[in-house]
Amino acid sequence: MSLTLVAPQTEATATAPILAPREQEALRHIAAGCTYLQTARQMGLSKHTVDAYLRRIRAKLNISTTAEMTRLAISMGL
């Protein structure tokens, strides 16, 4: 049996161009532990816009939990 490990940098390079800059910024705030409302205030947006960004991130990257988004943000170096 052979195991292949993928380095986080490889994954980050593959996913980074997919996300728009504002989506990356929202992801960074959420991964840092901010709520949607805190993220919205820091970005100067409505809570609904932040929710839309995060829904798009989930759809683009086929992830469903905040934990997965946090892992992704860490692997992307956000």
C-alpha positions in Angstrom: 0.0 0.0 0.0 1.3 3.4 -1.0 0.3 6.7 0.6 0.6 10.0 -1.2 0.7 13.2 0.9 -0.3 16.5 -0.6 1.5 19.5 0.8 -0.8 22.3 1.9 1.1 24.7 -0.4 0.1 22.7 -3.4 -3.6 22.8 -2.4 -3.4 26.5 -1.7 -1.9 27.2 -5.1 -4.6 25.3 -6.7 -7.5 27.0 -4.9 -6.2 30.5 -4.5 -7.1 31.8 -8.0 -10.6 30.4 -7.7 -11.6 32.8 -4.9 -12.1 36.5 -5.5 -10.1 38.9 -3.2 -13.2 39.8 -1.2 -14.1 36.1 -0.7 -10.5 35.5 0.5 -10.9 38.4 2.9 -14.2 37.1 4.3 -12.7 33.6 4.6 -9.7 35.1 6.6 -12.0 36.8 9.1 -14.2 33.7 9.6 -11.1 31.5 10.0 -9.8 34.0 12.6 -13.0 33.3 14.6 -15.1 36.4 13.7 -18.8 36.1 13.4 -20.6 37.0 10.2 -21.7 40.3 11.8 -18.1 41.1 13.0 -16.8 40.2 9.5 -19.4 42.4 7.9 -18.5 45.4 10.1 -14.8 45.0 9.5 -15.3 44.7 5.7 -17.9 47.5 5.5 -20.6 45.1 4.2 -23.9 43.8 5.3 -24.2 40.4 7.1 -26.1 39.1 4.1 -23.2 40.0 1.7 -20.8 38.1 3.9 -23.2 35.2 4.0 -23.3 35.3 0.1 -19.5 35.3 -0.1 -19.2 32.3 2.2 -22.0 30.4 0.4 -20.0 31.0 -2.9 -16.8 29.7 -1.3 -18.6 26.6 -0.1 -20.1 26.0 -3.5 -16.9 26.7 -5.4 -14.8 24.4 -3.2 -17.4 21.8 -2.4 -17.1 22.3 1.4 -19.8 22.4 4.0 -18.5 23.3 7.4 -16.8 26.3 9.0 -14.1 23.9 10.2 -13.3 23.0 6.5 -13.3 26.6 5.6 -10.8 27.3 8.4 -8.6 24.5 7.3 -8.7 25.8 3.8 -7.8 29.3 5.0 -4.8 28.0 7.0 -3.6 26.0 4.0 -3.9 29.1 1.8 -1.9 31.1 4.3 -4.7 33.5 5.0 
